[in-house]
Each structure stands twice: as C-alpha cells, then as structure tokens.
Amino acid sequence: MPRKQSEADHQLELYKLITEKQRIQEKLEMMERQIQQLKNRLTFVTEQIETTEQSIQNLRTANPPSVAKKPDSPKTVAHSSNNSSNFQTFYLEY
C-alpha cells in the first residue's frame, strides 16, 4: 500500500520543479544568445558576399576579360638513331 504524501514530499517535488524551470530558462536564454550571434554573423557574411560580388563586378567592367589565346599544338620531333637497333626515339615538346 502506498504511503501517504507528506509535506516534505511536496516540498521535494516543488524543489525539483523549480530547479527544472531554472535550468530550462537558462538554456532558453543561452539559445537566444546563440541565435542572435548567428544572425549577426549571417548579416556580416551577407555583407561580405555583396562587397565581394561588387568588387568582382567592378573588376570586370574596368578590365574586360581578354579572349583566351589557344595554346600552340604540341610539336613532335622524331630522331632516328644511327646504331643497329630497331628503336626510334621521339621527343615531344609541350
């Protein structure tokens, strides 16, 4: 048979509830600070992105990209050896 609830039991339960409430409030405050820090960082990063994009745009208008020159095709040079082997040596320039 369960024992009868005493005032001490109620006081203990009240203490546990108050302690949990304080813990939850502190955690909520910490999370709100973190949210604010993240929002501040997001604002800063967004401003940096806009500044960088503007710098890129300014560079593009000041110095339009030149037409890329195609690299020369590689040249193949063949040298035959004068010895009696059947091998040929090829030198490739890049």
DSSP file (Angstrom, degrees, kcal/mol; ACC not computed):
  #  RESIDUE AA STRUCTURE BP1 BP2  ACC     N-H-->O    O-->H-N    N-H-->O    O-->H-N    TCO  KAPPA ALPHA  PHI   PSI    X-CA   Y-CA   Z-CA
    1    1 A M              0   0    0      0, 0.0     2,-0.0     0, 0.0     0, 0.0   0.000 360.0 360.0 360.0 129.5    0.0    0.0    0.0
    2    2 A P        -     0   0    0      0, 0.0     2,-0.1     0, 0.0     3,-0.1  -0.322 360.0-114.6 -66.4 146.2    1.5    3.4   -1.0
    3    3 A R        -     0   0    0      1,-0.1     2,-0.2    -2,-0.0     3,-0.0  -0.415  35.3 -92.6 -80.5 160.0    2.3    5.7    1.8
    4    4 A K        -     0   0    0     -2,-0.1     2,-0.2     1,-0.1    -1,-0.1  -0.451  42.4-108.3 -73.3 138.6    0.6    8.9    2.4
    5    5 A Q        -     0   0    0     -2,-0.2     2,-0.2    -3,-0.1    -1,-0.1  -0.487  38.1-158.9 -69.1 130.2    2.1   12.1    0.8
    6    6 A S     >  -     0   0    0     -2,-0.2     4,-1.6     1,-0.1     5,-0.1  -0.554  32.4-104.4-103.3 173.0    3.7   14.3    3.4
    7    7 A E  H  > S+     0   0    0      1,-0.2     4,-2.5     2,-0.2     5,-0.2   0.861 121.5  58.1 -63.3 -35.5    4.5   18.0    3.3
    8    8 A A  H  > S+     0   0    0      1,-0.2     4,-2.4     2,-0.2    -1,-0.2   0.883 103.7  51.9 -62.7 -38.8    8.2   17.1    2.9
    9    9 A D  H  > S+     0   0    0      2,-0.2     4,-2.3     1,-0.2    -1,-0.2   0.908 110.9  47.3 -63.9 -41.2    7.4   15.1   -0.2
   10   10 A H  H  X S+     0   0    0     -4,-1.6     4,-2.5     2,-0.2    -2,-0.2   0.881 110.8  51.9 -67.0 -38.5    5.5   18.1   -1.7
   11   11 A Q  H  X S+     0   0    0     -4,-2.5     4,-2.5     2,-0.2    -2,-0.2   0.910 110.2  49.0 -64.2 -41.9    8.5   20.4   -0.8
   12   12 A L  H  X S+     0   0    0     -4,-2.4     4,-2.4     2,-0.2    -2,-0.2   0.923 111.9  48.3 -63.2 -44.5   10.9   18.0   -2.6
   13   13 A E  H  X S+     0   0    0     -4,-2.3     4,-2.3     1,-0.2    -2,-0.2   0.905 111.3  50.7 -62.6 -41.6    8.6   17.9   -5.6
   14   14 A L  H  X S+     0   0    0     -4,-2.5     4,-2.6     2,-0.2     5,-0.2   0.910 109.6  50.8 -61.7 -43.2    8.4   21.7   -5.6
   15   15 A Y  H  X S+     0   0    0     -4,-2.5     4,-2.6     1,-0.2    -2,-0.2   0.922 110.2  49.4 -60.7 -45.4   12.2   22.0   -5.4
   16   16 A K  H  X S+     0   0    0     -4,-2.4     4,-2.4     1,-0.2    -1,-0.2   0.912 112.4  47.6 -61.0 -43.4   12.6   19.6   -8.3
   17   17 A L  H  X S+     0   0    0     -4,-2.3     4,-2.4     2,-0.2    -2,-0.2   0.910 112.7  48.0 -66.4 -42.3   10.1   21.6  -10.4
   18   18 A I  H  X S+     0   0    0     -4,-2.6     4,-2.4     2,-0.2    -2,-0.2   0.912 112.0  50.3 -64.5 -42.0   11.7   24.9   -9.6
   19   19 A T  H  X S+     0   0    0     -4,-2.6     4,-2.2    -5,-0.2    -2,-0.2   0.916 111.7  47.5 -62.5 -43.5   15.2   23.6  -10.4
   20   20 A E  H  X S+     0   0    0     -4,-2.4     4,-2.6     2,-0.2    -2,-0.2   0.901 110.2  53.0 -64.6 -40.4   14.0   22.2  -13.7
   21   21 A K  H  X S+     0   0    0     -4,-2.4     4,-2.5     2,-0.2    -2,-0.2   0.923 110.1  47.6 -60.5 -44.8   12.3   25.6  -14.5
   22   22 A Q  H  X S+     0   0    0     -4,-2.4     4,-2.6     2,-0.2     5,-0.2   0.910 111.6  50.6 -62.7 -42.7   15.5   27.5  -13.8
   23   23 A R  H  X S+     0   0    0     -4,-2.2     4,-2.3     1,-0.2    -2,-0.2   0.917 112.0  47.0 -62.1 -43.6   17.5   25.0  -16.0
   24   24 A I  H  X S+     0   0    0     -4,-2.6     4,-2.5     2,-0.2    -2,-0.2   0.906 112.0  50.2 -65.9 -41.9   15.1   25.4  -18.9
   25   25 A Q  H  X S+     0   0    0     -4,-2.5     4,-2.4     2,-0.2    -2,-0.2   0.916 111.5  48.3 -63.3 -42.8   15.1   29.2  -18.6
   26   26 A E  H  X S+     0   0    0     -4,-2.6     4,-2.4     2,-0.2    -2,-0.2   0.909 112.4  48.8 -63.7 -41.4   18.9   29.3  -18.6
   27   27 A K  H  X S+     0   0    0     -4,-2.3     4,-2.4    -5,-0.2    -2,-0.2   0.907 110.9  50.5 -64.7 -40.9   19.1   27.0  -21.6
   28   28 A L  H  X S+     0   0    0     -4,-2.5     4,-2.3     2,-0.2    -2,-0.2   0.908 110.5  49.1 -63.3 -42.8   16.5   29.1  -23.4
   29   29 A E  H  X S+     0   0    0     -4,-2.4     4,-2.1     2,-0.2    -1,-0.2   0.903 111.0  50.5 -63.0 -41.3   18.4   32.3  -22.7
   30   30 A M  H  X S+     0   0    0     -4,-2.4     4,-2.3     1,-0.2    -2,-0.2   0.914 110.7  48.9 -62.9 -42.3   21.6   30.7  -23.9
   31   31 A M  H  X S+     0   0    0     -4,-2.4     4,-2.6     1,-0.2    -2,-0.2   0.879 108.9  52.9 -66.2 -37.3   19.9   29.6  -27.1
   32   32 A E  H  X S+     0   0    0     -4,-2.3     4,-2.2     2,-0.2    -1,-0.2   0.892 109.4  49.4 -64.7 -38.7   18.5   33.1  -27.7
   33   33 A R  H  X S+     0   0    0     -4,-2.1     4,-2.5     2,-0.2    -2,-0.2   0.914 111.4  49.2 -64.3 -41.8   22.1   34.5  -27.3
   34   34 A Q  H  X S+     0   0    0     -4,-2.3     4,-2.7     2,-0.2    -2,-0.2   0.899 109.5  51.9 -64.2 -40.1   23.3   31.9  -29.8
   35   35 A I  H  X S+     0   0    0     -4,-2.6     4,-2.5     2,-0.2    -1,-0.2   0.926 110.6  48.3 -61.2 -44.1   20.5   32.8  -32.2
   36   36 A Q  H  X S+     0   0    0     -4,-2.2     4,-2.5     2,-0.2    -2,-0.2   0.908 111.3  50.0 -63.9 -41.6   21.5   36.5  -32.0
   37   37 A Q  H  X S+     0   0    0     -4,-2.5     4,-2.5     1,-0.2    -2,-0.2   0.916 111.7  48.6 -62.0 -42.6   25.1   35.7  -32.6
   38   38 A L  H  X S+     0   0    0     -4,-2.7     4,-2.7     2,-0.2    -2,-0.2   0.894 110.7  50.4 -65.3 -39.7   24.2   33.6  -35.6
   39   39 A K  H  X S+     0   0    0     -4,-2.5     4,-2.3     2,-0.2    -1,-0.2   0.915 111.3  48.9 -64.1 -41.8   22.0   36.3  -37.0
   40   40 A N  H  X S+     0   0    0     -4,-2.5     4,-2.3     2,-0.2    -2,-0.2   0.926 112.9  47.1 -62.3 -44.5   24.9   38.8  -36.5
   41   41 A R  H  X S+     0   0    0     -4,-2.5     4,-2.8     1,-0.2     5,-0.2   0.903 110.9  52.1 -64.3 -41.0   27.3   36.5  -38.3
   42   42 A L  H  X S+     0   0    0     -4,-2.7     4,-2.4     1,-0.2    -1,-0.2   0.903 109.6  49.5 -62.3 -41.5   24.9   35.9  -41.1
   43   43 A T  H  X S+     0   0    0     -4,-2.3     4,-2.3     2,-0.2    -1,-0.2   0.922 112.1  48.4 -62.2 -44.4   24.4   39.6  -41.6
   44   44 A F  H  X S+     0   0    0     -4,-2.3     4,-2.3     2,-0.2    -2,-0.2   0.930 112.7  47.2 -62.0 -46.6   28.2   40.1  -41.7
   45   45 A V  H  X S+     0   0    0     -4,-2.8     4,-2.5     1,-0.2    -1,-0.2   0.893 110.7  52.4 -64.5 -39.7   28.7   37.3  -44.1
   46   46 A T  H  X S+     0   0    0     -4,-2.4     4,-2.4    -5,-0.2    -1,-0.2   0.914 110.0  48.5 -62.1 -42.6   25.9   38.5  -46.4
   47   47 A E  H  X S+     0   0    0     -4,-2.3     4,-2.5     1,-0.2    -2,-0.2   0.899 110.8  50.9 -63.8 -40.1   27.5   42.0  -46.4
   48   48 A Q  H  X S+     0   0    0     -4,-2.3     4,-2.7     2,-0.2    -2,-0.2   0.897 109.3  51.0 -63.6 -40.5   30.9   40.4  -47.3
   49   49 A I  H  X S+     0   0    0     -4,-2.5     4,-2.8     2,-0.2     5,-0.2   0.938 111.4  47.2 -61.7 -46.7   29.3   38.5  -50.1
   50   50 A E  H  X S+     0   0    0     -4,-2.4     4,-2.3     1,-0.2    -2,-0.2   0.907 113.1  48.7 -62.8 -41.6   27.8   41.6  -51.5
   51   51 A T  H  X S+     0   0    0     -4,-2.5     4,-2.3     2,-0.2    -1,-0.2   0.923 113.2  47.1 -63.4 -44.4   31.0   43.6  -51.2
   52   52 A T  H  X S+     0   0    0     -4,-2.7     4,-2.4     2,-0.2    -2,-0.2   0.913 111.7  50.0 -65.4 -42.7   33.0   40.8  -52.9
   53   53 A E  H  X S+     0   0    0     -4,-2.8     4,-2.4     1,-0.2    -1,-0.2   0.900 111.0  49.9 -62.4 -39.3   30.4   40.5  -55.7
   54   54 A Q  H  X S+     0   0    0     -4,-2.3     4,-2.7    -5,-0.2    -2,-0.2   0.899 109.5  51.5 -65.5 -40.1   30.6   44.2  -56.2
   55   55 A S  H  X S+     0   0    0     -4,-2.3     4,-2.4     2,-0.2    -2,-0.2   0.914 110.2  49.0 -62.0 -42.4   34.4   44.1  -56.3
   56   56 A I  H  X S+     0   0    0     -4,-2.4     4,-2.3     2,-0.2    -2,-0.2   0.926 111.4  49.3 -62.3 -44.4   34.2   41.4  -58.9
   57   57 A Q  H  X S+     0   0    0     -4,-2.4     4,-2.1     1,-0.2    -2,-0.2   0.910 110.7  50.3 -62.4 -42.0   31.8   43.4  -61.0
   58   58 A N  H  X S+     0   0    0     -4,-2.7     4,-2.2     1,-0.2    -1,-0.2   0.904 110.7  49.3 -62.7 -41.3   34.0   46.5  -60.8
   59   59 A L  H  X S+     0   0    0     -4,-2.4     4,-2.7     1,-0.2    -1,-0.2   0.882 109.5  52.5 -65.6 -37.4   37.0   44.5  -61.9
   60   60 A R  H  < S+     0   0    0     -4,-2.3    -1,-0.2     1,-0.2    -2,-0.2   0.897 112.8  43.3 -66.0 -39.5   35.0   43.1  -64.8
   61   61 A T  H  < S+     0   0    0     -4,-2.1    -2,-0.2     1,-0.2    -1,-0.2   0.847 117.9  45.3 -76.2 -32.1   34.0   46.5  -66.0
   62   62 A A  H  < S+     0   0    0     -4,-2.2    -2,-0.2     1,-0.3    -3,-0.2   0.883 129.0  23.8 -76.5 -38.8   37.4   48.0  -65.5
   63   63 A N  S  < S-     0   0    0     -4,-2.7    -1,-0.3    -5,-0.2    -2,-0.1  -0.791  81.6-155.0-128.5  86.8   39.3   45.1  -67.1
   64   64 A P        -     0   0    0      0, 0.0    -3,-0.1     0, 0.0    -4,-0.1  -0.337  36.0 -95.1 -62.1 143.9   37.1   43.2  -69.5
   65   65 A P        -     0   0    0      0, 0.0     2,-0.1     0, 0.0     3,-0.1  -0.355  40.4-129.9 -63.3 134.7   38.3   39.6  -70.0
   66   66 A S        -     0   0    0      1,-0.1     2,-0.3    -3,-0.1     3,-0.0  -0.450  32.3 -89.8 -81.3 158.2   40.6   39.2  -73.0
   67   67 A V        -     0   0    0     -2,-0.1     2,-0.2     1,-0.1    -1,-0.1  -0.516  48.6-114.7 -68.6 128.0   40.0   36.5  -75.5
   68   68 A A        -     0   0    0     -2,-0.3     2,-0.4     1,-0.1    -1,-0.1  -0.457  25.9-129.8 -68.9 131.0   41.9   33.4  -74.3
   69   69 A K        -     0   0    0     -2,-0.2    -1,-0.1     1,-0.1     3,-0.0  -0.662  20.8-121.9 -82.7 132.1   44.6   32.5  -76.7
   70   70 A K        -     0   0    0     -2,-0.4     3,-0.1     1,-0.1     2,-0.1  -0.536  30.8-113.2 -72.5 136.9   44.7   28.9  -77.7
   71   71 A P        -     0   0    0      0, 0.0    -1,-0.1     0, 0.0     0, 0.0  -0.387  37.4 -97.2 -68.5 149.3   47.9   27.2  -76.9
   72   72 A D        -     0   0    0      1,-0.1     3,-0.1    -2,-0.1    -3,-0.0  -0.322  45.3-100.9 -62.6 147.3   50.0   26.0  -79.8
   73   73 A S        -     0   0    0      1,-0.1    -1,-0.1    -3,-0.1    -3,-0.0  -0.443  47.0 -95.6 -69.9 145.6   49.6   22.4  -80.7
   74   74 A P        -     0   0    0      0, 0.0     2,-0.4     0, 0.0    20,-0.1  -0.305  38.0-132.8 -63.1 143.6   52.4   20.2  -79.4
   75   75 A K  E     -A   93   0A   0     18,-0.5    18,-2.0    -3,-0.1     2,-0.5  -0.790  10.5-148.9-100.0 140.0   55.2   19.5  -81.9
   76   76 A T  E     -A   92   0A   0     -2,-0.4     2,-0.5    16,-0.2    16,-0.2  -0.934  11.8-170.9-110.3 127.6   56.5   16.1  -82.4
   77   77 A V  E     -A   91   0A   0     14,-2.2    14,-2.5    -2,-0.5     2,-0.5  -0.973   5.7-159.2-119.9 127.0   60.2   15.7  -83.4
   78   78 A A  E     -A   90   0A   0     -2,-0.5     2,-0.5    12,-0.2    12,-0.2  -0.895   7.1-173.7-109.2 134.0   61.5   12.3  -84.5
   79   79 A H  E     -A   89   0A   0     10,-2.1    10,-1.4    -2,-0.5     2,-0.4  -0.991  12.7-148.9-123.6 128.7   65.2   11.4  -84.3
   80   80 A S  E     -A   88   0A   0     -2,-0.5     2,-0.2     8,-0.2     8,-0.1  -0.777  17.7-128.7 -95.8 142.7   66.4    8.2  -85.8
   81   81 A S        -     0   0    0      6,-0.5    -1,-0.0    -2,-0.4     0, 0.0  -0.584   2.9-141.2 -88.7 153.5   69.4    6.6  -84.2
   82   82 A N  S    S+     0   0    0     -2,-0.2    -1,-0.1     2,-0.0     2,-0.1   0.462  72.1  95.7 -92.9  -2.6   72.4    5.5  -86.2
   83   83 A N  S    S-     0   0    0      1,-0.1    -2,-0.1     2,-0.0     0, 0.0  -0.283  91.2-100.2 -83.9 178.4   73.1    2.4  -84.3
   84   84 A S  S    S+     0   0    0      2,-0.1    -1,-0.1    -2,-0.1     2,-0.0   0.407  83.5 111.3 -83.8   3.1   71.8   -1.0  -85.4
   85   85 A S        -     0   0    0      1,-0.1    -4,-0.1     2,-0.1    -2,-0.0  -0.349  69.0-131.5 -76.2 160.7   68.8   -1.2  -83.1
   86   86 A N  S    S+     0   0    0      2,-0.1     2,-0.2    -2,-0.0    -1,-0.1   0.276  70.4 113.4 -92.6  10.0   65.2   -1.1  -84.4
   87   87 A F        -     0   0    0     -7,-0.0    -6,-0.5     2,-0.0     2,-0.4  -0.576  49.1-159.6 -87.3 145.9   64.2    1.5  -81.8
   88   88 A Q  E     -A   80   0A   0     -2,-0.2     2,-0.5    -8,-0.1    -8,-0.2  -0.960  10.6-141.6-120.2 143.5   63.2    5.1  -82.7
   89   89 A T  E     -A   79   0A   0    -10,-1.4   -10,-2.1    -2,-0.4     2,-0.4  -0.891  13.5-166.0-107.5 132.6   63.3    7.9  -80.2
   90   90 A F  E     -A   78   0A   0     -2,-0.5     2,-0.5   -12,-0.2   -12,-0.2  -0.957   4.7-159.1-117.9 134.9   60.6   10.6  -80.2
   91   91 A Y  E     -A   77   0A   0    -14,-2.5   -14,-2.2    -2,-0.4     2,-0.5  -0.960   9.1-160.8-112.6 125.3   60.8   13.8  -78.3
   92   92 A L  E     -A   76   0A   0     -2,-0.5     2,-0.4   -16,-0.2   -16,-0.2  -0.901   4.2-151.3-108.6 132.1   57.6   15.6  -77.6
   93   93 A E  E      A   75   0A   0    -18,-2.0   -18,-0.5    -2,-0.5    -2,-0.0  -0.848 360.0 360.0-100.5 137.1   57.5   19.3  -76.7
   94   94 A Y              0   0    0     -2,-0.4    -1,-0.1   -20,-0.1   -22,-0.0   0.384 360.0 360.0-111.5 360.0   54.7   20.5  -74.5
